[in-house]
Amino acid sequence: MTTDPDSVGEDLLKLVLTIVELLRQLIERQALRRVDAGDLTDEQEEELGATLLALHDSLADLCAEHGYALEDLNIDLGPLGPLLPPHD
Protein backbone atom coordinates (compact mmCIF):
# COMPACT_ATOMS: atom_id res chain seq x y z
CA MET A 1 0.00 0.00 0.00
CA THR A 2 1.38 3.36 -0.95
CA THR A 3 0.17 6.69 0.33
CA ASP A 4 0.94 10.39 0.16
CA PRO A 5 -0.01 13.38 2.35
CA ASP A 6 -3.01 14.21 0.16
CA SER A 7 -4.59 10.77 0.37
CA VAL A 8 -3.56 9.57 3.85
CA GLY A 9 -7.09 10.03 5.26
CA GLU A 10 -8.71 7.93 2.55
CA ASP A 11 -5.92 5.33 2.78
CA LEU A 12 -6.44 5.08 6.55
CA LEU A 13 -10.19 4.67 6.05
CA LYS A 14 -9.58 1.91 3.49
CA LEU A 15 -7.23 0.14 5.93
CA VAL A 16 -9.83 0.33 8.74
CA LEU A 17 -12.56 -0.99 6.41
CA THR A 18 -10.21 -3.81 5.39
CA ILE A 19 -9.59 -4.80 9.01
CA VAL A 20 -13.35 -4.76 9.73
CA GLU A 21 -13.96 -6.98 6.67
CA LEU A 22 -11.21 -9.37 7.76
CA LEU A 23 -12.76 -9.63 11.25
CA ARG A 24 -16.23 -10.10 9.75
CA GLN A 25 -14.98 -12.99 7.62
CA LEU A 26 -13.20 -14.60 10.58
CA ILE A 27 -16.34 -14.33 12.74
CA GLU A 28 -18.43 -15.77 9.91
CA ARG A 29 -16.12 -18.78 9.59
CA GLN A 30 -16.18 -19.37 13.33
CA ALA A 31 -19.98 -19.14 13.29
CA LEU A 32 -20.18 -21.70 10.48
CA ARG A 33 -17.93 -24.06 12.47
CA ARG A 34 -20.23 -23.73 15.49
CA VAL A 35 -23.30 -24.35 13.31
CA ASP A 36 -21.67 -27.41 11.74
CA ALA A 37 -20.72 -28.70 15.20
CA GLY A 38 -24.31 -28.24 16.42
CA ASP A 39 -23.29 -25.85 19.20
CA LEU A 40 -26.08 -23.34 18.51
CA THR A 41 -29.83 -23.44 18.83
CA ASP A 42 -31.99 -22.62 15.80
CA GLU A 43 -32.76 -19.23 17.36
CA GLN A 44 -29.05 -18.49 17.90
CA GLU A 45 -28.29 -19.48 14.30
CA GLU A 46 -31.01 -17.12 13.01
CA GLU A 47 -29.78 -14.24 15.18
CA LEU A 48 -26.15 -14.80 14.22
CA GLY A 49 -26.99 -14.99 10.51
CA ALA A 50 -29.04 -11.78 10.67
CA THR A 51 -26.25 -10.00 12.55
CA LEU A 52 -23.57 -11.08 10.09
CA LEU A 53 -25.75 -10.06 7.14
CA ALA A 54 -26.39 -6.64 8.71
CA LEU A 55 -22.65 -6.18 9.29
CA HIS A 56 -21.92 -7.14 5.68
CA ASP A 57 -24.55 -4.71 4.37
CA SER A 58 -23.29 -1.88 6.60
CA LEU A 59 -19.73 -2.44 5.45
CA ALA A 60 -20.83 -2.51 1.79
CA ASP A 61 -22.73 0.76 2.34
CA LEU A 62 -19.67 2.42 3.93
CA CYS A 63 -17.50 1.23 1.03
CA ALA A 64 -19.97 2.57 -1.54
CA GLU A 65 -20.20 5.88 0.32
CA HIS A 66 -16.43 6.31 -0.07
CA GLY A 67 -16.20 4.95 -3.63
CA TYR A 68 -14.90 1.47 -2.86
CA ALA A 69 -16.16 -1.98 -3.70
CA LEU A 70 -15.69 -4.77 -1.16
CA GLU A 71 -13.15 -6.27 -3.55
CA ASP A 72 -11.04 -3.09 -3.22
CA LEU A 73 -10.37 -3.98 0.43
CA ASN A 74 -8.30 -7.02 -0.51
CA ILE A 75 -4.81 -5.60 0.07
CA ASP A 76 -2.01 -7.25 -1.91
CA LEU A 77 0.65 -8.44 0.55
CA GLY A 78 3.20 -9.05 -2.20
CA PRO A 79 4.83 -12.45 -1.90
CA LEU A 80 2.28 -13.51 0.73
CA GLY A 81 -0.62 -12.94 -1.68
CA PRO A 82 -3.89 -11.14 -1.04
CA LEU A 83 -5.00 -10.41 2.55
CA LEU A 84 -8.53 -11.72 2.12
CA PRO A 85 -9.45 -15.11 0.69
CA PRO A 86 -11.39 -15.16 -2.58
CA HIS A 87 -15.17 -14.93 -2.27
CA ASP A 88 -17.00 -18.23 -2.55
Secondary structure, DSSP 8 states (H G I E B T S, - for coil): ----TTTHHHHHHHHHHHHHHHHHHHHHHHHHHHHHHT-S-HHHHHHHHHHHHHHHHHHHHHHHHTT--GGGG--B-GGG-BSS----
